[in-house]
Amino acid sequence: MIKNILVTGGAGYIGSHLSIELLNLNYNITIVDNLINSKKERIRKIGSISKKNFTFLKLDVKNTKKIEKILKKKKNRFSYSFSCTKKS
Ligand SMILES: NC(=O)c1ccc[n+]([C@@H]2O[C@H](COP(=O)([O-])OP(=O)(O)OC[C@H]3O[C@@H](n4cnc5c(N)ncnc54)[C@H](O)[C@@H]3O)[C@@H](O)[C@H]2O)c1
């Protein structure tokens, strides 16, 4: 059964809402976000709304070596990716 989930862009609009839902469903989640389009406050809110613990890493998803390490270390079997930037 999937227990550990990686959410990239988890401090963003879609990612933060999904993270709260996953925490409410008792999944262990790791949020990766470089905060380029969001604030740490959003991470605090995820914690205060869900009242659950999770791991947050300020990291760019383009850092594939670290992302691979996280996937292996946390035995993440599933990931959601919402990390994006809009071009003007
Ligand atoms: N918001 C909507 O209503 C909606 C609807 C349909 C689809 N989408 C799609 O869902 C995705 C997410 O949308 P959103 O509204 O949550 O955007 P958002 O800007 O609120 O969230 C994106 C998050 O990704 C982070 N990020 C950007 N580049 C990163 C990088 N290189 N490494 C790590 N983190 C990075 C940002 O800091 C931000 O927190 C987009 O692809 C968007 O097109 C959004």
The ligand as an SDF file (V2000), in Angstrom:
LIG
                    3D

 44 48  0  0  0  0  0  0  0  0999 V2000
   -4.5810   26.8030  -10.0430 N   0  0  0  0  0  0  0  0  0  0  0  0
   -5.4600   26.2570  -10.8760 C   0  0  0  0  0  0  0  0  0  0  0  0
   -6.6790   26.5490  -10.8490 O   0  0  0  0  0  0  0  0  0  0  0  0
   -5.0160   25.1950  -11.8640 C   0  0  0  0  0  0  0  0  0  0  0  0
   -5.9640   24.5600  -12.6630 C   0  0  0  0  0  0  0  0  0  0  0  0
   -5.5650   23.5680  -13.5450 C   0  0  0  0  0  0  0  0  0  0  0  0
   -4.2220   23.2400  -13.6510 C   0  0  0  0  0  0  0  0  0  0  0  0
   -3.3020   23.8850  -12.9010 N   0  0  0  0  0  0  0  0  0  0  0  0
   -1.9010   23.4980  -13.0540 C   0  0  0  0  0  0  0  0  0  0  0  0
   -1.4160   22.9640  -11.8320 O   0  0  0  0  0  0  0  0  0  0  0  0
   -0.0550   23.3360  -11.6580 C   0  0  0  0  0  0  0  0  0  0  0  0
    0.1260   24.1010  -10.3310 C   0  0  0  0  0  0  0  0  0  0  0  0
   -0.6620   25.2850  -10.3600 O   0  0  0  0  0  0  0  0  0  0  0  0
   -0.7810   26.2350   -9.0690 P   0  0  0  0  0  0  0  0  0  0  0  0
   -1.9190   27.1440   -9.3280 O   0  0  0  0  0  0  0  0  0  0  0  0
   -0.7530   25.4080   -7.8260 O   0  0  0  0  0  0  0  0  0  0  0  0
    0.5890   27.0890   -9.1960 O   0  0  0  0  0  0  0  0  0  0  0  0
    1.3820   27.8220   -8.0220 P   0  0  0  0  0  0  0  0  0  0  0  0
    2.2670   28.8150   -8.6860 O   0  0  0  0  0  0  0  0  0  0  0  0
    0.4880   28.2830   -6.9420 O   0  0  0  0  0  0  0  0  0  0  0  0
    2.2760   26.6310   -7.4320 O   0  0  0  0  0  0  0  0  0  0  0  0
    3.4670   26.1840   -8.0430 C   0  0  0  0  0  0  0  0  0  0  0  0
    4.4830   25.9400   -6.9440 C   0  0  0  0  0  0  0  0  0  0  0  0
    5.6560   25.3970   -7.5390 O   0  0  0  0  0  0  0  0  0  0  0  0
    6.7990   26.0060   -6.9470 C   0  0  0  0  0  0  0  0  0  0  0  0
    7.8920   25.8920   -7.9190 N   0  0  0  0  0  0  0  0  0  0  0  0
    8.0190   26.4980   -9.1220 C   0  0  0  0  0  0  0  0  0  0  0  0
    9.1390   26.1140   -9.7410 N   0  0  0  0  0  0  0  0  0  0  0  0
    9.7460   25.2170   -8.8980 C   0  0  0  0  0  0  0  0  0  0  0  0
   10.9470   24.4660   -8.9760 C   0  0  0  0  0  0  0  0  0  0  0  0
   11.7580   24.5480  -10.0390 N   0  0  0  0  0  0  0  0  0  0  0  0
   11.2700   23.6600   -7.9330 N   0  0  0  0  0  0  0  0  0  0  0  0
   10.4570   23.5550   -6.8560 C   0  0  0  0  0  0  0  0  0  0  0  0
    9.2930   24.2480   -6.7290 N   0  0  0  0  0  0  0  0  0  0  0  0
    8.9500   25.0720   -7.7400 C   0  0  0  0  0  0  0  0  0  0  0  0
    6.3720   27.4270   -6.6380 C   0  0  0  0  0  0  0  0  0  0  0  0
    7.1390   28.0380   -5.6290 O   0  0  0  0  0  0  0  0  0  0  0  0
    4.9140   27.2180   -6.2130 C   0  0  0  0  0  0  0  0  0  0  0  0
    4.8020   27.0170   -4.8180 O   0  0  0  0  0  0  0  0  0  0  0  0
    0.3280   24.1690  -12.8960 C   0  0  0  0  0  0  0  0  0  0  0  0
    0.9240   23.2950  -13.8280 O   0  0  0  0  0  0  0  0  0  0  0  0
   -0.9950   24.6840  -13.3820 C   0  0  0  0  0  0  0  0  0  0  0  0
   -0.9660   24.9560  -14.7700 O   0  0  0  0  0  0  0  0  0  0  0  0
   -3.6740   24.8500  -12.0110 C   0  0  0  0  0  0  0  0  0  0  0  0
  1  2  1  0
  2  3  2  0
  2  4  1  0
  4  5  1  0
  4 44  2  0
  5  6  2  0
  6  7  1  0
  7  8  2  0
  8  9  1  0
  8 44  1  0
  9 10  1  0
  9 42  1  0
 10 11  1  0
 11 12  1  0
 11 40  1  0
 12 13  1  0
 13 14  1  0
 14 15  2  0
 14 16  1  0
 14 17  1  0
 17 18  1  0
 18 19  2  0
 18 20  1  0
 18 21  1  0
 21 22  1  0
 22 23  1  0
 23 24  1  0
 23 38  1  0
 24 25  1  0
 25 26  1  0
 25 36  1  0
 26 27  1  0
 26 35  1  0
 27 28  2  0
 28 29  1  0
 29 30  1  0
 29 35  2  0
 30 31  1  0
 30 32  2  0
 32 33  1  0
 33 34  2  0
 34 35  1  0
 36 37  1  0
 36 38  1  0
 38 39  1  0
 40 41  1  0
 40 42  1  0
 42 43  1  0
M  CHG  2   8   1  16  -1
M  END
$$$$
